[in-house]
Amino acid sequence: MTQLVARVDDEFIEAIDRLIEEGVVASRSDAVRQGLEVLIDRARRHRVGDAIVLGYQASPQTEPEWGWSDDATARMIGEEPW
């Protein structure tokens, strides 16, 4: 495992130490790892979302592809007793 060294403000250390005391994270290293995991996952999800948008822009859905879901939704609502 590679070691990563970073400088952080005292406020971050105090907040991390509070998280350790509260049992949210096991250590400062654990807090940094979890934070990086969230950052990396957020960036990955953003890339996937962008790819989905680009895909729909390149090949938009046609009425037959989405029209059936509108029709089905309208029928389901119409069948509700309210």
MDAnalysis code that builds the backbone (N, CA, C; Angstrom):
import MDAnalysis as mda
import numpy as np

u = mda.Universe.empty(246, n_residues=82, atom_resindex=np.repeat(np.arange(82), 3), trajectory=True)
u.add_TopologyAttr("name", ["N", "CA", "C"] * 82)
u.add_TopologyAttr("resid", np.arange(1, 83))
u.add_TopologyAttr("resname", ["MET", "THR", "GLN", "LEU", "VAL", "ALA", "ARG", "VAL", "ASP", "ASP", "GLU", "PHE", "ILE", "GLU", "ALA", "ILE", "ASP", "ARG", "LEU", "ILE", "GLU", "GLU", "GLY", "VAL", "VAL", "ALA", "SER", "ARG", "SER", "ASP", "ALA", "VAL", "ARG", "GLN", "GLY", "LEU", "GLU", "VAL", "LEU", "ILE", "ASP", "ARG", "ALA", "ARG", "ARG", "HIS", "ARG", "VAL", "GLY", "ASP", "ALA", "ILE", "VAL", "LEU", "GLY", "TYR", "GLN", "ALA", "SER", "PRO", "GLN", "THR", "GLU", "PRO", "GLU", "TRP", "GLY", "TRP", "SER", "ASP", "ASP", "ALA", "THR", "ALA", "ARG", "MET", "ILE", "GLY", "GLU", "GLU", "PRO", "TRP"])
u.atoms.positions = np.array([
    [0.856, -1.169, 0.000],
    [0.000, 0.000, 0.000],
    [0.900, 1.230, 0.000],
    [0.572, 2.195, -0.849],
    [1.343, 3.423, -0.951],
    [0.914, 4.399, 0.130],
    [1.878, 5.089, 0.691],
    [1.583, 6.089, 1.710],
    [1.412, 7.435, 1.034],
    [0.404, 8.178, 1.454],
    [0.102, 9.490, 0.921],
    [0.255, 10.499, 2.049],
    [0.996, 11.552, 1.806],
    [1.213, 12.580, 2.819],
    [0.519, 13.853, 2.354],
    [-0.253, 14.459, 3.243],
    [-0.958, 15.698, 2.893],
    [-0.982, 16.622, 4.104],
    [-0.948, 17.895, 3.838],
    [-1.088, 18.889, 4.898],
    [-2.536, 19.352, 4.907],
    [-3.097, 19.461, 6.101],
    [-4.484, 19.918, 6.223],
    [-4.575, 20.954, 7.330],
    [-5.601, 21.785, 7.241],
    [-5.828, 22.808, 8.261],
    [-6.177, 22.165, 9.599],
    [-5.905, 22.892, 10.663],
    [-6.205, 22.397, 12.007],
    [-7.689, 22.068, 12.180],
    [-8.551, 22.850, 11.504],
    [-9.993, 22.593, 11.615],
    [-10.345, 21.198, 11.102],
    [-9.669, 20.761, 10.028],
    [-9.909, 19.422, 9.507],
    [-9.497, 18.372, 10.525],
    [-8.351, 18.563, 11.127],
    [-7.856, 17.599, 12.123],
    [-8.820, 17.513, 13.302],
    [-9.286, 18.675, 13.765],
    [-10.231, 18.678, 14.884],
    [-11.523, 17.946, 14.497],
    [-11.999, 18.191, 13.282],
    [-13.229, 17.526, 12.830],
    [-13.011, 16.024, 12.685],
    [-11.867, 15.633, 12.150],
    [-11.560, 14.204, 12.000],
    [-11.441, 13.547, 13.369],
    [-10.756, 14.199, 14.290],
    [-10.614, 13.642, 15.639],
    [-11.973, 13.476, 16.314],
    [-12.888, 14.413, 16.043],
    [-14.251, 14.276, 16.582],
    [-14.933, 13.046, 15.985],
    [-14.736, 12.839, 14.684],
    [-15.323, 11.658, 14.042],
    [-14.760, 10.369, 14.638],
    [-13.486, 10.386, 14.977],
    [-12.868, 9.212, 15.611],
    [-13.495, 8.974, 16.981],
    [-13.627, 10.053, 17.770],
    [-14.231, 9.942, 19.100],
    [-15.667, 9.422, 19.016],
    [-16.391, 9.828, 17.971],
    [-17.785, 9.418, 17.804],
    [-17.912, 8.020, 17.189],
    [-16.784, 7.441, 16.801],
    [-16.807, 6.104, 16.221],
    [-17.207, 6.063, 14.754],
    [-17.210, 7.216, 14.101],
    [-17.581, 7.267, 12.681],
    [-16.471, 6.675, 11.827],
    [-15.234, 6.976, 12.175],
    [-14.064, 6.426, 11.486],
    [-13.111, 5.874, 12.535],
    [-12.250, 4.973, 12.109],
    [-11.341, 4.323, 13.054],
    [-10.099, 5.153, 13.327],
    [-9.682, 5.946, 12.341],
    [-8.435, 6.703, 12.481],
    [-8.424, 7.848, 11.475],
    [-7.408, 8.687, 11.584],
    [-7.254, 9.769, 10.612],
    [-7.053, 9.194, 9.216],
    [-6.261, 8.146, 9.130],
    [-6.033, 7.515, 7.825],
    [-7.333, 6.967, 7.253],
    [-8.151, 6.365, 8.112],
    [-9.435, 5.833, 7.669],
    [-10.324, 6.962, 7.157],
    [-10.313, 8.098, 7.840],
    [-11.108, 9.247, 7.406],
    [-10.661, 9.736, 6.033],
    [-9.356, 9.814, 5.835],
    [-8.838, 10.253, 4.540],
    [-9.217, 9.251, 3.459],
    [-9.057, 7.961, 3.730],
    [-9.418, 6.929, 2.749],
    [-10.894, 7.026, 2.368],
    [-11.751, 7.147, 3.380],
    [-13.190, 7.233, 3.097],
    [-13.519, 8.491, 2.295],
    [-12.879, 9.598, 2.638],
    [-13.107, 10.829, 1.892],
    [-12.683, 10.699, 0.449],
    [-11.541, 10.074, 0.222],
    [-11.071, 9.869, -1.146],
    [-11.983, 8.913, -1.914],
    [-12.488, 7.889, -1.233],
    [-13.421, 6.969, -1.885],
    [-14.672, 7.711, -2.358],
    [-15.189, 8.609, -1.516],
    [-16.379, 9.378, -1.885],
    [-16.063, 10.288, -3.071],
    [-14.930, 10.961, -3.035],
    [-14.528, 11.848, -4.124],
    [-14.383, 11.083, -5.436],
    [-13.705, 9.957, -5.394],
    [-13.497, 9.144, -6.591],
    [-14.819, 8.603, -7.114],
    [-15.699, 8.140, -6.217],
    [-16.998, 7.618, -6.634],
    [-17.846, 8.725, -7.251],
    [-17.827, 9.908, -6.659],
    [-18.593, 11.032, -7.204],
    [-18.119, 11.379, -8.618],
    [-16.804, 11.407, -8.815],
    [-16.253, 11.703, -10.144],
    [-16.638, 10.615, -11.145],
    [-16.591, 9.348, -10.710],
    [-16.971, 8.242, -11.595],
    [-18.437, 8.349, -11.988],
    [-19.293, 8.623, -11.020],
    [-20.724, 8.746, -11.304],
    [-20.992, 9.917, -12.248],
    [-20.243, 10.999, -12.070],
    [-20.395, 12.155, -12.954],
    [-20.011, 11.780, -14.385],
    [-18.909, 11.043, -14.546],
    [-18.487, 10.599, -15.882],
    [-19.535, 9.688, -16.512],
    [-20.091, 8.779, -15.726],
    [-21.119, 7.880, -16.245],
    [-22.345, 8.682, -16.660],
    [-22.761, 9.619, -15.831],
    [-23.909, 10.465, -16.164],
    [-23.681, 11.244, -17.446],
    [-22.483, 11.802, -17.580],
    [-22.149, 12.528, -18.810],
    [-22.210, 11.609, -20.024],
    [-21.718, 10.388, -19.877],
    [-21.734, 9.435, -20.990],
    [-23.171, 9.076, -21.370],
    [-24.040, 8.934, -20.385],
    [-25.444, 8.627, -20.659],
    [-26.091, 9.780, -21.423],
    [-25.849, 10.999, -20.966],
    [-26.405, 12.173, -21.647],
    [-25.906, 12.237, -23.079],
    [-24.611, 12.059, -23.276],
    [-24.053, 12.093, -24.629],
    [-24.662, 11.005, -25.506],
    [-24.898, 9.832, -24.921],
    [-25.514, 8.747, -25.670],
    [-26.914, 9.096, -26.131],
    [-27.717, 9.681, -25.234],
    [-29.071, 10.070, -25.618],
    [-29.063, 11.239, -26.594],
    [-28.082, 12.126, -26.481],
    [-27.988, 13.222, -27.446],
    [-27.596, 12.695, -28.824],
    [-26.714, 11.716, -28.855],
    [-26.274, 11.147, -30.126],
    [-27.369, 10.283, -30.768],
    [-28.154, 9.622, -29.923],
    [-29.202, 8.738, -30.439],
    [-30.443, 8.898, -29.571],
    [-31.208, 9.985, -29.798],
    [-32.388, 10.246, -28.958],
    [-33.421, 9.132, -29.081],
    [-34.183, 8.958, -28.018],
    [-35.268, 7.979, -28.057],
    [-36.344, 8.457, -29.022],
    [-36.964, 7.506, -29.660],
    [-38.053, 7.810, -30.576],
    [-39.385, 7.631, -29.859],
    [-40.447, 8.139, -30.452],
    [-41.775, 8.032, -29.839],
    [-42.165, 6.585, -29.553],
    [-41.907, 5.642, -30.458],
    [-42.252, 4.251, -30.122],
    [-41.483, 3.722, -28.906],
    [-40.281, 4.231, -28.686],
    [-39.474, 3.750, -27.558],
    [-39.968, 4.293, -26.228],
    [-40.463, 5.523, -26.183],
    [-40.928, 6.060, -24.915],
    [-42.438, 6.189, -24.848],
    [-43.111, 6.143, -25.969],
    [-44.563, 6.320, -25.970],
    [-45.300, 5.250, -25.189],
    [-44.802, 4.003, -25.253],
    [-45.482, 2.914, -24.547],
    [-45.512, 3.159, -23.050],
    [-44.446, 3.782, -22.491],
    [-44.427, 3.984, -21.036],
    [-45.437, 5.053, -20.636],
    [-45.614, 6.088, -21.462],
    [-46.633, 7.092, -21.171],
    [-48.022, 6.461, -21.214],
    [-48.267, 5.626, -22.214],
    [-49.562, 4.953, -22.328],
    [-49.807, 4.036, -21.133],
    [-48.795, 3.271, -20.748],
    [-48.938, 2.346, -19.615],
    [-49.188, 3.116, -18.329],
    [-48.496, 4.225, -18.144],
    [-48.691, 5.037, -16.937],
    [-50.110, 5.583, -16.883],
    [-50.591, 6.087, -18.002],
    [-51.949, 6.620, -18.053],
    [-52.985, 5.523, -17.735],
    [-52.767, 4.312, -18.238],
    [-53.694, 3.214, -17.944],
    [-53.654, 2.849, -16.464],
    [-52.457, 2.803, -15.881],
    [-52.346, 2.461, -14.457],
    [-53.045, 3.503, -13.595],
    [-52.865, 4.764, -13.926],
    [-53.524, 5.822, -13.148],
    [-55.032, 5.721, -13.313],
    [-55.469, 5.438, -14.518],
    [-56.905, 5.308, -14.780],
    [-57.538, 4.149, -14.027],
    [-56.748, 3.138, -13.715],
    [-57.277, 1.967, -13.005],
    [-57.334, 2.166, -11.496],
    [-56.699, 3.238, -10.992],
    [-56.724, 3.502, -9.561],
    [-58.125, 3.864, -9.097],
    [-58.539, 3.387, -7.904],
    [-59.903, 3.639, -7.440],
    [-60.123, 5.058, -6.935],
    [-59.146, 5.869, -6.832],
    [-59.348, 7.226, -6.330],
    [-59.721, 8.105, -7.435],
])
